[in-house]
Amino acid sequence: MNENILDHPQDFRKPLTPQEAAKRRELEIDLKEAEKRLKNARIALWIFVGLQTIALIVLVARESDLSTIIAQAVIILLFIFAAVYSHSYPLASFASVFTLYILLLILAGINQPSTLLQGLIIKVIILGYLGMGAFYGKEKRDILRKLKQYGD
């Protein structure tokens, strides 16, 4: 037995009290709920990417300005990156997409004010899901920090 006793620090943790165990179970349930909500927000983000891709195809079909097509493609790539990145860092990912989408809406509104009201319900739904993703990303981060207090 050439094993170092410090190789397994979990063997030296004091057992949780019943109150601590109950709090840990509650946090684990909250974590599962946050992950479920994040999954819904991720699905909505992928649907949003799909809608943006359809818009890009329409731009190409109309033979629009090359700079507009390139800008739309870059925006789609940013949204795809955020969707993939949201598995590791959901708060940063959804907050970035939320901010970018708000900026795009503002710029479109400055350029052509009538676009603000076009598809208003869809825009509100998209903002709602992006906001939900950011909120539950923060919740997940906070819950994971609290769970570390109870020994992972």
Secondary structure, 3 states (H helix, E strand, C coil): CCCCHHHCHHHHCCCCCHHHHHHHHHHHHHHHHHHHHHHHHHHHHHHHHHHHHHHHHHHHHCCCCHHHHHHHHHHHHHHHHHHHHCCCCHHHHHHHHHHHHHHHHHHHHHHCHHHHCCCHHHHHHHHHHHHHHHHHHHHHHHHHHHHHHCCC
